[in-house]
């Protein structure tokens, strides 16, 4: 019998209206990177949440180092040297890095020689040394609210290391990282494997699995499809198994036929909270039937441009015109009514109301109109009817259908709901910011198809993406942004990937 450090036998887990895991059995070897691959909502996180003690299986058994275990909490899992970095970090914003890491296992000392007290000086020293040892260097006294996402992720990894975890679960660890941060994280994971840790990587990004994993279990709609050796499996084979159908990696994009000018941005300047210009005299226009993509490294002002067009950020200077009408200082609702749809970068704080039902979220653009309301009285029957239609049309997977609370849905299915809601408005201008972040390969294929269909319909599309491949595949026109300035605007066919990359790094033409 093979020597597994973790074995999950015939695991079944049900929630109201859905079987999240259906008779799943996997075995994980010591010191390997074992990937769980599957679509959004395939049951990957649920399976690992049972290994971490957050859920208990309805059926099946879990073995750790050959010992049968029944975890009732994450503390039980921690006691068995299991740690987990969740997709949405579990950190206290107004605590320091060190305070977050030692929370619950604080080093104790004596105050005035006899009063028990947390020894934060010792904690800071230990965290500084631990972070240095693993190449995860952080400043232990920094507040979490003041550090970027990539540093917060390091803190989550250090929390596991501080608790001496030998089995480390990473849940969609690259979903919120930039390409350079992803490369750094994969090097860290490789280093942890070399240090003897067993890594379980939950993801839907096949290219990352090919780069770092040893073996891969593929889940589809809660069932185990196969366990594959990553080196011998092809990307196409893995993608097809994950989605349950043949995946088309080629975008079928027709020739562009531009119509009237829909959006015109003139000399737009946007200031941040410190009154520093993050967008500097940016000008561009988008026509009906055109995809205008803004390419750039994260933090160069592209999100602020989208926010200024939609009204979420104020323009300090310049103009925004929609179909020739000046909307520079118009309220957000007025802009939406005039014909703007917006898929924001931060889906959870801007795109949905997390504690509303899926039905309510899908009606957020329509609830003031008939038949969704009449004389101020909401018609919840129409809300439900609309939701059921969109759940089918956009393949939104939710345990209780239209009644599902959005907070309980996977991030990818939240994104499908936002995209569906905004596309259904048939707006003249649709703004997509990071539309495929956190989505699996099948969902990405569908989003790209929907974007191209909206282009065919005659919508003007502003696409803002950190994925250069996405920009190159979809754009008719590319604007490259660096430090708040559009350095280059040109037809997509006239620029190579390398040229766009150089402008993204601030290299101007000689």
PyMOL commands that set and color helices and strands:
alter all, ss='L'
color gray80, all
select helices_A, chain A and resi 44-51+74-79+97-102+120-133+144-146+149-162+179-194+206-212+235-243+302-310+332-339+347-351+358-362+380-393+401-403+406-408+411-423+441-457+468-474+492-494+497-504
alter helices_A, ss='H'
color red, helices_A
select strands_A, chain A and resi 4-15+18-29+33-38+59-64+67-69+82-85+108-111+115-118+167-171+198-203+215-220+223-229+261-271+277-287+291-295+317-322+325-326+340-343+373-374+377-378+429-433+460-465+477-482+485-491
alter strands_A, ss='S'
color yellow, strands_A
deselect
rebuild
show_as cartoon
